[in-house]
Amino acid sequence: MDIKLAQFLLRNGVEQRHIDQLKENEVCSMAFGLLADKDFTEMGFKIGPMRHLIALRDKIELAKTQAEFNTKDSPVFPTSSTDVLDRNVQVIPGHGELGIAPAKKRITLPEFSARVASALQHGKACHLLNAVVDECAYHILAHGNMSSKGEYAEFSRLLCEKYTCLQFVGRHHWSYFSKKLSQKMRNIRYRKKRTAAVSFSSSDEGGDQMIFDGEEFLAEEYSKHDPDWSKVGALFQQFHGSRRRILADMPARSVHEILKRFPYLINMKLIREEFELLTSWSTWTMTRRYRNMLSTVDKMIGAVSEESGEDESREVNCLLFLQKQLTDKRIKSASELLAINVQQAHDIKVACSKSDPPHLLIACHASGVHQGWVLVDNTAIPCTKGQGILGMVIDLLSCYYAWDLEYPKTFLLLGFLQQIIIGGKRNNCCKSAKYVEFERIYHEACS
């Protein structure tokens, strides 16, 4: 063993008998920094001395890491073992010689909130690890930020040595915390860049106006002959908040004006994506609730299907039954507009005016296959393929969500389907006495 390394270990509180034990195993200054945890066990060290030596080894590895990430302003100066170990500097193992790496800046630890500080003092920080990482990240941002792995490692080492409950098993006991901290910092910087892309300023005429109007870029990209759908999707999600604010502030919320302002909201794929951004229910949950509704309606009409929810004709009949029960008796003419209209494919008639609210048209083929369109503003929007009757119903409800429309008073069926399938109360519909009575009968059938 190098004499200066032995003096360095003594100066850091290692007992002479443990240094002799290292000498017996011919551990030199370079080999000491390369020892693994199991090597100390094989040499016969007990737990206390072993943890002490591992901590010193980790300090050496940290100094080496900081040297690798140093800039030109803080170079590593190679020197001899005597020079390094005689001075109070950081030790870095090398090939036959040691070097020093002066610290770039003083690192300060944060003053934690009362809840986090109490958990750290009582050794229960694992339950509040994310809160600890958050407070550390914002402390770093408030005190000059960090730019290198060495700085993150040094901050994490100091914190984990002060609060041992933050230590995790690994090559370095602070490595896991350092990774979580650096990931949190990247997330904060990313959010700042995203929110900085859109800002608002107040003006007398227009109220809140977007300085950077990303909607124009989105509309321009969508109108291309071959749009980049990855870019369209990213912009669509990015400006979701501003789009909802504009929709809420529009004085005359007709579908024609909405589609004129947001031409891409006529695409069913984007309509469904807007619906998913506004709701929290999963497809699995909506499917389960839809099938439960079909079973209940089967009980009410007294005809239980032998097929478990896969017969689309049965689903159409259930929807028509619900529509009949919830439609006002004053609507007697067949020409009256209904929320869901079913026609035979060979005799289908697609007719829709600008004043008509969004409604669903289902075409029944002789083979048993059904096609659907959402009719609105002289346009037939094809429903999502491969999702059956439930997909068509969700497409219709998605249009009302995406365009921020209220259900017409004659479309009580849509309010009922939203309540049963989605479960939200965002689009409150007008409830007639007949609706309330049918709702009571339905819930009795459920039980």
N, C-alpha and C positions, 0 to 999 in steps of 0.2 A: 504493500500500500504506500502511496505517496505520503511523505511526512507532512506536507502542507494540508493535504486532505484530512489526515488524522487530526491536525490542529483545528481545522475548520469544523470537524464533527465535535471535538471537545468544546470549542467555543459556543456551539449550539446546544450544549447540554447532554451529549451522548457520553455514557460511561465508558471508562477505559476498557473494561472487560468485553464490552460489545464491539469496540474498535478492534481489539485483539481477535475477536471472533471473525470479523471481516478480513483481517490479515491472514488468518488460517486458511481462508477460502480464496486468497490471492485476488481480492477485489481492489482494483485501481480506481483512479478518479474518473476515467472514461467508463469503466464497467459499472461503477456505482449508479450513474444516471440511466443505465440500460437495464437495471435489475427489474424483474417483474415481482408482483406481490408473492407469488408462490416460491420464488427463489429465497426470500427471507425465511419462509417456513421450512424449506429444505435445509437451510443453514442452522436451524434449531433455535431461532429467536422466539421469545414469548410474545404475547399479544401487545403488551405495553411498549417495549422497545421496538417491536416491529412497526407499529403505527408511527412512532417517532421518526424512525429511519425513512419510512415511506413518505412522510411529510417533507423531510429534507430532500429526498429524491425528486418529489414533485416540484419543489421550489427550483431545483436545478433545471427540470424540464420546462418550467414556465419561463425561466430566463432565456432558455434556448429558443422558445416560441416567440418571445418578444424580439429577440435579435433578428429572427427571420423576417419579421414584419416592420422592422425599423426603416425609416426613410433616410434620405441623404442628410437631413438635419440632425439625425441622431445615429451615427454610424457605430459599428462594432469595432473596437480597437483590439486586435490580438495582442496578448501580452503573456508573460511567463506565469507559471503557477505561483511563484513566490510573490510577484507583484499583486496578483489577484487576491490571494488568501491573506495577505498582510493588511489589505485595505478592506473597508466595510462596503463591499460592492456585491452585485449579483453574480453568481457563479454559473458558468456555462461550460459543459463538457466539450472537449474537442479532441482532435487526433494528436495526443501528446502534449497539448497545451490548453490553457483556459483563456476565456475572453470576458470582457465586461460590456454591459449594455445599459447605459444610463436611462432612467425612466423619462418618458416624454412629458408627462404632466402628473400632478398630484391627483389621486383618486379619492373622492369623498363618498362615504356611504350615506344613504338617505335616512331621514327621520320618518319612520313609518307612522301610519295612523294608529290610534289607540287599539283598535281591534286586531290589526296585524301584529303590532308590537307585543301585545299580550300573548298571541299564539306563538310567536317566536321565543318569548321568554319561557313559556311552558312546554316548548318542544313539540307543538302541535301544528307546525306550519304546513305540513303536507295537505291538510284540509283547506288551506288558503293559499296554496302555491301560486295559483293564477293571480291572486290579488297582490302577492309579494312581487311577482314579475312585473305586473302593471305599474306598481308604485316605483319600482326600480327604473323602469323604462322612462317614465315621465320625469324622474329625478335626473337621469342622464341627459335628457333633452333640455332640461332647464339649466344644466351646468356644462354646456359646451359640446354635447354629443360625443360619440365614439366612432372611430373609423377603421379600426384594425381588430383582428382576432385576439392579438396580445392584450389589448386594453379590455376587451370583454372577459378574457380569461383571468386577468389580474383583479378586475372588479369582482367577479364571481368567487375567486379564491378567497379574497379578503372577507366577503360576506359570509361564505360557507364556514370559514374558520371562526368567525364571530358567532354565528348561529349554526351549530353542528347539526341541527335537525334538518337543514337544507342539503346535507351531504347525501350522495347516492353512490351505489357501488359502481365501480368502473376504473379505468386507468387513472383518472383524476376524480376525486370526490366532488369537484365543482363542475365537471364537464357537462352533465345533464342540465344543470341550472344555466350555464353559459349558453347552451344551444337554445333553450326556451327564451332567454332574454334577447338574444340576437334575432330570433324569429319574430318576437314581439316588436322589436324596433323596426324590422323590415315592414311589418304590417302597418305600423303607425305612419311610416314614411309613404307607403303606397296609398293609404287613405287620404293623406294630405295632398298628394298629387291629383287624386281623383276629384276631391272636393274643390281643389283650386281651379279645375277646368271650367266650372260653372260658377258664376257669381251674379249677384243681383244689385241693381241700383234703382233708386226711386226717382221718378219723373212726374211732373204735374199732369201730363196728358195720358200716359200709358200705364201709370202705376209701376208695378215691378216688371222690369224688362230684363231679359237675359243678355248680358254683355257677350257671352259666347253662346251662340244658338246652335247647339249640337243637333237639334231636330232637323235643321236644314241639311246638314251632312247626311243624316239618316235617310231623309226623304230622297235626296239626290242619289245615294247609293242604291236604294230600293228601286228607283225608277230606271236603273240601268238595264240593258238587255240581258246581261249575265251578271247579276249582283254577287258580291262577295258575302255569302251568308254568315260567315264567321264575324265579319266586320259589322254586318247589320245586327246580329244578335248581341254583340258587345255594346254597340251604341244604344240599342233598344233597352237593355238593362241599365246602362249608365244614366240615361235621361228619363227613367221611369218616374222619379219624383217630380221633375219639372213638368212632365206631360200630365200628371194627375192634377197639378195646380192649375194648369191652363184649362183643362177640361172643367174643373170646378168653377172657374171664373167666367166661362163662356156664357153670355146672357141668353142666347137662344140655342138650346142644346138639341138641335135637330140632327138626325143622323147625316143628312146631306152636308151640313156645315162642319160636323166633326170629321167626316171623311175628306172634306176639302182641306181642312187644316192638317189632318194626319192621314195622308193617302195610303200609308202602309198598314193601317188598321183595318183594311179590308181583306188582308191575308189571314186565313184561319189559323195558320201556324203561329203567327205573331199574336193573334187574338187569344189563343190558348195560353201562350207564354205570359201575356198580360194577366190573364185569369189566375195563373199559378203564382204570380208575384203578389196578387191581392189576397189570395186565400192560403190557408195552412193545411187543408185536408189533402191526404195522399190519395192516389188513384185507387189503391187497395181499400181504403176506408170508404170512399164513395161507392165503389162496387159492392161492398158488403151491405151498406145501407140501402142501396138500390135493390138488391136481391131480397132483403128483408121486406121492403115495400111491396115488391111483386107478390111475395108469399101472403102478405096481409090482404092485398087486393083480391087474390085468389079466394081467400076465405070469405071475403065480403060478397063476391059474385057467385060463390058456391061452385066453383069449377077449378079444382086443383090440377095443374098440369103434371103429367108424369115425367116430363123433362125438366131438369133442375135449372131453369133460368136460361137455357140455351135456345129455346124456340122464340125467334124474333116475332113471329105472328102473335104469340101469347103476350109478349111485351107490348106490342102495338095495341092489342085489345085492352090491356090493363090501363095504358095511358089514355085511350079513348074513353074508357069507363070513368076515370078520374076527371077528365075534361067535361064529360057530360054531367057528372055530379056537381061540379064547381061552376058550371056556366049558368048565367042568369037565364031564367025562363023567358024573359022578354026577347032574347035572341032566338028567334024561331026560323028565320030564313036561312037556307043553305048557303046563300051568298055572303052571309055575315063572316067576317074574318075571325079565325080561331088561332090559338097559340100553336097548335099542332094540327096539320092537315094531311090526310092520307089519301092517296090516289093510286089507281092501277097504272102501271108503267106504260101500257099500250094506249092509255087514254089520258095522259098527263097534260095538264095545262098550267104553265108557269106564268102568272100574272101578278105584278106588284107595282104599286105607285110610290111616289116619294113620301106621301103622307102616311103610308102603312107602317106600323111598328114592326120590328124584327119578329118573324115567325118562322116555324119549321114546316117544310114540305117533305113528306116521306113517300117515295115511289116504291110500290110493291110489285116485284116481278113474279112470273109464274113459277120460277124455280125456287122461290122462297127467299131470294136475296132482296135486301132493301137498300135503297140509296136515299141520301138526305141532302137538302140544301137549306141554308138560311136565306130567306128572301127579305131584302130591304133596299130601299132607294133604287128601284128598277134594276137590281142586281141579284143574281143567285150565287151565293158563296157556297162552294161544295164543302160538305162536312168531312171531318177527318176519317180517312179510310181505315178499315180493319178494327174499329172499336164498337161496332154494333149500334143498337138503338140507344144504349146508355151514352155512347160517344156523341151521338146526334143531340141528345138532350143537353149534355154538358156544353157542346158547341153553342147551342142557342143561349144558355145561361151565361156563357163566357162573353157573348156579344153584349149583353146588358151590363156585365161587369166592366168590360174593356171600354165601352162607350159612355159609361157612367149614366145609364138611363134608368128611370123608374118603370116598373111593370105597369102596363095599361090596366085600367079598372076591369076590363073584360077578360084579362089574362090571369085570372086567379090561380089557374093551374101552375103557372111559373113560380108564383110565391110559395105554393104548396110544395113543389118539387125542390125548390131551393132549401126550404126548411127541413125536408126529409133527407135529401141526398147530401147537401153541403152543410147544412146546420147553422148557417150564419143569418144575421138579421140586417145585412147591409142594405139590401133593396127591399124595404118594407112595402108590402102591397096593401091595397085597401081590402079589408076583410068584411065581407057581407055577413048577414045573419045565416045565410045558407052555408057559407064557408065555415063559420064557427060551429055550426051543427054537424057538418060533415067531419070536421076535424075531431070533434068529440067521439063520433061513431068510429072513426079510424083508430084512435088511440084505444078505444075499448076492444076493437078487434085485435090490436097488437098484444094486449094483455090476455 
